[in-house]
Amino acid sequence: MTTTGHGAILGVGHCLGAIIRDNTDPVFDYIRAHPGSNSDIFAGLTLRRVLGPDQSVTSIMLSAAQDALRSASVSPQEIDILLGAGSVGEFSAPNALAAVHHALGLSPSCRALALNTEYSTFLDGMKIANDFIATGTISRALIVCGMNWTQHVDYKESVCVAASDAAGAAVVGRSADTSLFRLTDWEHETDTSWYSALHQGPRPSSNIALPLPDTFTTSLMKIDGDRGRDAVLQFGVPAPPRVVARLLARNGVAASDITVIAHQVAEMIADKWKAAIAPAVYVTTHEELADMVSASVPVNLSLFLNQISTRYLVLLGVGMEMHTVAMLYERTLIPTL
């Protein structure tokens, strides 16, 4: 499906957890002594970020959003819709995005619309924003995603080594400046037969002093044994590159002309995606920032947007059901003297 929208990326921002946690941290003592069956999926991670004592998922989202607004030279009152999500917030509903709306001082006419499409939340928000702009429904959107999954993993399971806390944001709006990246097309693929293979949710609690039949843990990330591993290896590894290939072929764009900013897990998946897509530049911070879940793409976009030298940019994400989304952005390159 080709879009005809003219929404450009006007500004970007991010905020990282204040604490840097390396592989020697005592929190990983158990998993180092008892590596999980999926430990190879998360190999190659060295550092990750953890919320500081004065941070919350809401506060880092607020900081990232303010950073993006400054970058775009846009005031909160000029935002028509707020998209994205905070995960995991203090409530199942409403989403922490509502608290960000209030803290930013956004207009009462600005809708806060939370998206429950974990891992690809930012990309989905960017697509919705572009479509609203294309139809004339809005002029500017703010997309922000924040993660605090270091507090929502089981430190006896291998996925715990990947979690990293961060938030990323972008402002999208109409602009006559063709040197700004604007959405050209998108492509996606969904296989819901993998539903529940990867999930986030409470579990029956067995480690309490007086077990009760209806006592549950906090929400925890879970890769469901061999089935979860199969979901990653049979869909999560091959599907994203083939979606990018379809997207590029339809638009007559060579892989050698694109920069890719993708969801990041760890070395094995990044290496396979990079080899299969073969872009001019493949951006990754997995060694330094690990898996920021839905914030991975916007954080790296914020960190590297001003360093991109290619005409085309592909943002690439995956999701738990499973699904994968690729978005093609284009700009006019300004000749260098």
C-alpha positions, 0 to 999 in steps of 0.5 A: 500500500503506497501512501501519499502523505507529506508528514515529515520528521520534524524533531526527535528526542530520547531519555535513557535510564540513569543507571548503567548495568553491566554483565557483572551486576549481582542481579545476574548471578543466578542466570550466569550460574544457570544459563537459560535455554534461550541464552544464545538469543541474547548473546553479545550484550554488554551494557543496559540502562536501568531507571534511576531512583528519581525516574519512572516510565512516565518521567523518561517519556516526558523528558524524551517528548520535551527533547523532541519538541525542542528539536522540532521547534514546536510548542506543546500547544501545536500538537494535535495528537499524542501517540505511543505508550508507556510499558509497563505503567502503574496501571493496566489502564489508562496508559501512562501516555495520559500522564505524559499528556498532562505533564506536557501541558498539551491542549484539551483538543489534543487526543492521547491515543495509546497503542498496545502493539509492543515492540512496533509501537513507535512505528505504528504511531508514526504510520497513524500520524502520517495517515492523519496528516495526509487526510488533513485530520491533523497538522502535527503529531507527537509519538513517544514510547517509554520502557521500564522492563528491567522491573518486569523480567524474571531474573531467573530467565534468560530474557532478563539480560536483554532488558533496558530502560529508555524512552524515545520520541518524534514530532511529525508534521507538514513541512515544505523542507524536502531535506527532512525525511518523510514517509514514502511507503510501508510493508508488513507481515503478521502470523498470529499462530505465534500468539502467546509464544512471547508475552507480558503478563502476571503469573501465578505466584508460588514464592510467597510466605502464605500461598493463596490460590489467586495471588499473582506476580507483577507483569513479567516478560516471558519467552515460552520455552521452545515455542518462544524460541521457534517464534523468534527463529522461524519468524523473528529472524527471517520475516523482517528482511523479506518484508524490507525486500518487498518494500524496496522492490516495490519502490525501486530502491536499492538496499545499498541506498538505505540506512536501517534503524531496527528493533534490537535484541542482541548480536545474533539477530542484528547480524542476521538482519544486517546480512540479509538486508545488506544496507549501506548503514545498519544502526545498532547500539545493542552492546551499549543499550541492549533491548529497549523494546518499543523504544529501541527504534526511536532512541536510535533514531534520536541518537543518529538522525543527524548522522544519516548520509543516505537518501533513504531510511528504513525503520524496522520493527517486530511484535509479539504476535508475531508481526513485523513492520518496515517503513520507508522514508525519503528525503532530498539530499543537499549537495555538499560543496 
